[in-house]
């Protein structure tokens, strides 16, 4: 991205996304704006590109099925699991990677690394994402079959 595009993305983030952070420290910037990859590209493609349902219908659902992901309950979530945010229509709108759990915290609120469109990468609690932007369905946690046991 050009410096002008980065500055624009930062201004947009400040006005649109950042106000959703309920508490200071609940949203930690990890990387700046980029058009190189999206949230699914971070979660499944190691930052190597965009994985988009607009171009390939149900692309993320296909990855989940092909890689043997299964849903895990919130109380069993662990680092390395992924979180999937869906619209009520079941379309996947956003994904992220669980990176940290506070074992003694009740209720549990895993910390997630995700890429917010072109805005950048952020570390945030799983429930600190704007439903207006990332969906109106309940987030679910998933684990790849090869990570079992």
C-alpha positions as CSV (number, residue, x, y, z in Angstrom):
1,X,0.0,0.0,0.0
2,X,1.2,3.5,-0.7
3,X,1.7,5.8,2.3
4,X,-1.4,7.7,1.3
5,X,-3.5,4.5,1.3
6,X,-2.0,3.5,4.7
7,X,-2.9,6.9,6.1
8,X,-6.5,6.6,4.7
9,X,-6.9,3.1,6.2
10,X,-5.7,4.3,9.6
11,X,-8.1,7.2,9.6
12,X,-11.0,4.9,8.5
13,X,-10.0,2.5,11.3
14,X,-10.0,5.3,13.9
15,X,-13.5,6.4,12.9
16,X,-15.2,3.0,12.2
17,X,-13.6,0.2,14.0
18,X,-11.7,1.5,17.0
19,X,-14.8,2.9,18.8
20,X,-16.0,-0.7,19.2
21,X,-13.2,-1.5,21.7
22,X,-15.0,-1.4,25.1
23,X,-11.9,-1.0,27.3
24,X,-8.4,0.4,26.8
25,X,-6.1,-2.5,26.0
26,X,-8.8,-4.7,24.5
27,X,-7.6,-4.0,21.0
28,X,-3.9,-4.3,20.3
29,X,-2.5,-3.4,16.9
30,X,-0.1,-6.0,15.6
31,X,0.4,-5.0,11.9
32,X,-0.6,-2.1,9.9
33,X,-2.9,-1.8,6.9
34,X,-2.3,-4.1,3.9
35,X,-4.2,-5.2,0.8
36,X,-2.0,-8.4,0.6
37,X,-4.4,-10.7,2.5
38,X,-7.6,-10.7,4.5
39,X,-8.7,-12.4,7.7
40,X,-9.2,-15.8,5.9
41,X,-5.8,-15.3,4.3
42,X,-4.3,-14.9,7.7
43,X,-6.2,-17.8,9.3
44,X,-5.7,-20.3,6.5
45,X,-3.1,-19.1,4.0
46,X,-0.3,-17.7,6.3
47,X,-0.8,-14.2,5.0
48,X,-0.2,-15.3,1.4
49,X,-3.4,-14.0,-0.2
50,X,-7.1,-13.3,0.0
51,X,-9.6,-16.1,0.5
52,X,-13.0,-14.7,-0.4
53,X,-16.5,-16.1,-0.6
54,X,-17.3,-13.3,-3.1
55,X,-15.1,-14.9,-5.8
56,X,-15.5,-18.5,-4.7
57,X,-18.8,-19.3,-3.0
58,X,-18.4,-21.2,0.3
59,X,-14.6,-21.1,0.0
60,X,-14.0,-21.0,3.7
61,X,-16.6,-23.7,4.4
62,X,-14.8,-25.9,1.8
63,X,-11.4,-25.3,3.7
64,X,-13.1,-26.2,7.0
65,X,-14.5,-29.4,5.6
66,X,-11.3,-30.4,3.6
67,X,-9.1,-29.9,6.7
68,X,-11.5,-31.7,9.0
69,X,-12.3,-28.8,11.3
70,X,-14.9,-29.5,14.0
71,X,-16.7,-27.2,16.4
72,X,-15.4,-27.1,20.0
73,X,-17.3,-25.5,22.9
74,X,-16.0,-22.2,24.3
75,X,-15.0,-23.9,27.6
76,X,-12.7,-26.3,25.7
77,X,-11.1,-23.7,23.4
78,X,-7.4,-23.5,23.4
79,X,-4.6,-21.6,21.5
80,X,-4.4,-22.7,17.9
81,X,-8.2,-23.1,17.5
82,X,-9.9,-20.7,15.1
83,X,-13.0,-18.6,15.6
84,X,-15.6,-18.2,12.9
85,X,-18.0,-15.3,12.7
86,X,-21.1,-16.0,10.6
87,X,-24.1,-14.0,9.5
88,X,-27.4,-15.5,10.5
89,X,-27.6,-16.6,6.8
90,X,-24.6,-18.9,7.7
91,X,-22.2,-17.1,5.4
92,X,-18.8,-16.8,7.0
93,X,-17.8,-13.2,7.3
94,X,-14.7,-13.2,9.5
95,X,-12.2,-15.7,10.9
96,X,-9.3,-15.4,13.4
97,X,-6.9,-17.5,15.4
98,X,-7.1,-18.1,19.1
99,X,-3.7,-17.1,20.5
100,X,-4.2,-17.0,24.3
101,X,-6.6,-18.1,27.1
102,X,-6.7,-16.9,30.6
103,X,-7.4,-20.2,32.3
104,X,-8.9,-18.7,35.5
105,X,-11.1,-16.2,33.7
106,X,-14.9,-16.7,34.0
107,X,-16.6,-16.4,31.7
108,X,-13.9,-17.4,29.2
109,X,-13.0,-14.8,26.6
110,X,-10.2,-16.1,24.3
111,X,-7.8,-13.6,22.8
112,X,-7.8,-13.8,19.0
113,X,-5.5,-12.6,16.2
114,X,-7.3,-11.5,13.1
115,X,-7.0,-9.2,10.1
116,X,-9.7,-6.6,9.8
117,X,-10.2,-6.1,6.1
118,X,-7.4,-3.8,4.8
119,X,-7.1,-2.1,8.2
120,X,-4.5,-4.4,9.7
121,X,-4.0,-7.2,12.2
122,X,-5.3,-6.9,15.7
123,X,-5.2,-8.9,18.9
124,X,-8.6,-8.7,20.6
125,X,-11.0,-10.7,22.7
126,X,-13.2,-13.0,20.6
127,X,-16.3,-11.0,21.5
128,X,-14.7,-7.6,20.7
129,X,-15.7,-7.4,17.0
130,X,-18.4,-5.2,15.6
131,X,-21.5,-7.2,14.6
132,X,-22.3,-4.4,12.2
133,X,-19.2,-5.3,10.3
134,X,-18.4,-9.0,11.0
135,X,-21.9,-10.6,11.3
136,X,-24.9,-11.0,13.4
137,X,-24.6,-14.7,14.2
138,X,-22.9,-16.2,17.3
139,X,-19.1,-16.9,16.8
140,X,-18.1,-20.5,17.0
141,X,-14.7,-22.1,17.7
142,X,-13.2,-24.8,15.6
143,X,-10.3,-27.2,15.8
144,X,-8.5,-29.0,12.9
145,X,-8.9,-32.8,13.2
146,X,-5.1,-33.3,13.1
147,X,-4.8,-31.2,16.3
148,X,-6.8,-33.6,18.3
149,X,-5.2,-35.6,21.1
